[in-house]
Amino acid sequence: MNPPPAQPPSIDIQSLSRSCNQTLILSTLASGPHHGYQLALEIEGRSSGAFRFQHGTLYPILHKLESQGLIRGDWLEERSRRRRKSYRLTAAGRQYLKEQTAGWRDFFDRFFDVVEGRSR
């Protein structure tokens, strides 16, 4: 396990939504393979509706994660249904998720330091 950096990287506010969406998707895939619609439902259910993905948002993120080698998609033939792509986390995706989770923990610790007037 690598120790956390002495000085955390600065937070790019513009990329928070993208990073959040990626982390939600990767963390859901950590429990096992899902197709896109299942992912959206699982994330919405786990968050009690706080996080919802539109079709036009979810699939571009999945394609990007797949092109980065963080997830792998396999086409499955299902009885009485059309082919669907099922996504699963790769070893690189598992490592990236671990790093992202640590980064989000650090981000929220610092966020609440500011909000609650705490000093480190």
C-alpha positions in Angstrom: 0.0 0.0 0.0 1.4 3.4 -1.0 1.4 6.1 1.7 -0.7 9.1 0.9 1.1 12.1 -0.6 2.5 14.6 1.8 0.7 17.5 0.0 -2.6 16.5 -1.6 -3.1 17.5 -5.2 -5.2 20.5 -5.8 -8.9 19.8 -6.5 -10.1 20.7 -9.9 -13.7 21.8 -9.2 -14.7 21.4 -12.8 -13.9 17.7 -12.8 -15.7 16.8 -9.6 -18.9 15.6 -11.3 -17.0 13.5 -13.8 -14.8 12.0 -11.0 -17.9 11.4 -8.8 -19.7 9.6 -11.6 -16.7 7.4 -12.4 -16.3 6.5 -8.8 -20.0 5.6 -8.4 -19.8 3.4 -11.4 -16.6 1.7 -10.5 -17.7 1.1 -6.9 -20.9 -0.5 -8.1 -19.0 -2.8 -10.5 -16.8 -3.8 -7.6 -19.7 -6.0 -6.4 -19.8 -7.8 -9.7 -20.7 -7.4 -13.4 -23.7 -5.3 -14.4 -25.1 -4.0 -17.7 -25.7 -0.3 -18.1 -29.3 -0.2 -17.0 -28.6 -2.4 -13.9 -25.8 0.0 -13.0 -28.1 3.0 -13.1 -30.7 1.3 -11.0 -28.2 0.0 -8.5 -26.6 3.5 -8.0 -30.0 5.1 -7.7 -31.1 2.5 -5.2 -28.0 2.6 -3.1 -28.2 6.4 -2.9 -32.0 6.5 -2.2 -32.4 8.4 -5.4 -29.8 11.0 -4.8 -27.7 9.9 -7.8 -29.4 9.3 -11.1 -27.9 8.6 -14.5 -29.5 9.6 -17.7 -28.9 7.3 -20.7 -26.9 10.1 -22.5 -24.6 10.5 -19.5 -24.0 6.9 -18.4 -23.0 5.3 -21.7 -20.3 7.8 -22.6 -18.8 7.3 -19.2 -18.8 3.5 -19.6 -17.2 3.8 -23.0 -14.5 6.1 -21.6 -13.8 3.8 -18.7 -13.6 0.8 -21.1 -11.2 2.6 -23.4 -9.0 3.4 -20.4 -8.9 -0.3 -19.4 -10.6 0.3 -16.1 -13.6 -1.8 -17.0 -14.3 -4.5 -19.6 -17.5 -4.9 -21.5 -18.7 -8.3 -22.9 -21.7 -8.8 -25.1 -24.1 -11.4 -23.7 -26.9 -13.2 -25.5 -29.8 -13.6 -23.1 -32.9 -15.7 -23.8 -35.8 -13.8 -25.2 -33.8 -10.6 -25.1 -31.5 -8.8 -27.4 -27.8 -8.7 -26.8 -26.6 -6.6 -23.9 -23.2 -5.5 -22.8 -22.2 -6.5 -19.3 -19.4 -4.5 -17.7 -16.9 -5.7 -15.1 -14.1 -4.1 -13.2 -10.5 -4.9 -14.3 -7.5 -5.1 -12.0 -6.5 -1.6 -13.2 -10.0 -0.4 -12.4 -9.9 -1.9 -8.9 -6.6 -0.1 -8.2 -8.0 3.2 -9.7 -11.2 2.8 -7.5 -9.0 2.4 -4.4 -7.1 5.6 -5.3 -10.3 7.5 -6.1 -11.9 6.4 -2.8 -8.9 7.7 -0.9 -9.0 10.9 -2.8 -12.7 11.4 -2.1 -12.2 10.8 1.6 -9.4 13.4 1.7 -11.5 15.8 -0.3 -14.5 15.6 2.0 -12.2 15.8 5.1 -10.8 19.0 3.8 -14.2 20.3 2.6 -15.6 19.9 6.1 -12.5 21.4 7.6 -13.4 24.6 5.7 -17.2 24.3 6.3 -16.8 23.6 10.0 -13.9 26.0 10.6 -11.4 23.3 11.6 -7.7 23.5 11.1 -5.3 20.6 10.4 
